[in-house]
Amino acid sequence: MSVVQSVRSAPSPAATGAGFLTGLRVFSARSLKKSFRDGESLLMAILLPVFLMLIFTFVMGGAIDVGGGGRQAYLAYVMPAVVLTAAGFGASYTAVVVSQDVTTGFMNRLRTMPFPAVTVLLGHAVSSMVRNLIATAVVFAVGFRVGFRTEASAGQLLGSVGLILLWILAITVIFALLGLVAGSPESANGYGFVLLFLPYVSSGFAPVETMPGWLQGFAQHQPMTPVIDASRALMNGQDAGADLWIAVAWCLGFMAVAVWIMAVVFPRKVAR
């Protein structure tokens, strides 16, 4: 057998694809670059919570008396609700970009490449977390600048921020699911719009007992109320009590259900 024949008959090495961590790193970087290039969306993600905090504190803070402490007490009361409200708007961007990846055929193109396609969704989740973390840091900075003070320990502040980030992750996964099942980016944005109203019908901006009786039941038992109450308690150096575990259960429950549905829908959606 000649040398040429030996070379031709030798088996070629099997092509190796990118692993899960490599795919996650690549698509997280892709999503972050795309996010930071969209200057308007990034600016809104940062400025919206600041404007909400200033409006509720200086426009409504004098009218809504929480514990007789005036505007400063209301600022401490409303801070977690502002952060979580803005996080919802920031996470809704995930539904749009995931829907764009599905409807433009990007997901299907990945089937011909050595990448785990699911890392695209995880990359969008990482990008959303980074955007919202920046917005949260800006809100806290402006809040301290306009008078927010706390007696909370470092551990309590970290616990409050950690719970906020856990909710951001949960709602990001939900929006990613909406983007996956929606028929267009516009409809994906519309489906999630109802979720953005949850903080307003909770204990976020006014005590539940001040609401009409027919609304109090929903406001007291919807997921945003324990998340906000626990975050507020920790942020102000108080004991979160059972609200903390109820909030964590809501977050983990949402993520478990959303991930399970995505595991069922994603292969079929990509294969279309």
Stockholm file with secondary structure:
# STOCKHOLM 1.0

chainA/1-272         MSVVQSVRSAPSPAATGAGFLTGLRVFSARSLKKSFRDGESLLMAILLPVFLMLIFTFVMGGAIDVGGGGRQAYLAYVMPAVVLTAAGFGASYTAVVVSQDVTTGFMNRLRTMPFPAVTVLLGHAVSSMVRNLIATAVVFAVGFRVGFRTEASAGQLLGSVGLILLWILAITVIFALLGLVAGSPESANGYGFVLLFLPYVSSGFAPVETMPGWLQGFAQHQPMTPVIDASRALMNGQDAGADLWIAVAWCLGFMAVAVWIMAVVFPRKVAR
#=GR chainA/1-272 SS CCHHHHHHHSCCCCCCCCCHHHHHHHHHHHHHHHHHHCHHHHHHHHHHHHHHHHHHHHTSTTTSCSTTCHHHHHHHHHHHHHHHHHHHHHHHHHHHHHHHHHHTTHHHHHTTTTSCTHHHHHHHHHHHHHHHHHHHHHHHHHHHHTTCCCCCCHHHHHHHHHHHHHHHHHHHHHHHHHHHHCSSHHHHHHHGGGGGGGGGGTTSSSCGGGSCHHHHHHHHHSTHHHHHHHHHHHHTTCCCTHHHHHHHHHHHHHHHHHHHHHHHHHHHHHTC
#=GC SS_cons         CCHHHHHHHSCCCCCCCCCHHHHHHHHHHHHHHHHHHCHHHHHHHHHHHHHHHHHHHHTSTTTSCSTTCHHHHHHHHHHHHHHHHHHHHHHHHHHHHHHHHHHTTHHHHHTTTTSCTHHHHHHHHHHHHHHHHHHHHHHHHHHHHTTCCCCCCHHHHHHHHHHHHHHHHHHHHHHHHHHHHCSSHHHHHHHGGGGGGGGGGTTSSSCGGGSCHHHHHHHHHSTHHHHHHHHHHHHTTCCCTHHHHHHHHHHHHHHHHHHHHHHHHHHHHHTC
//
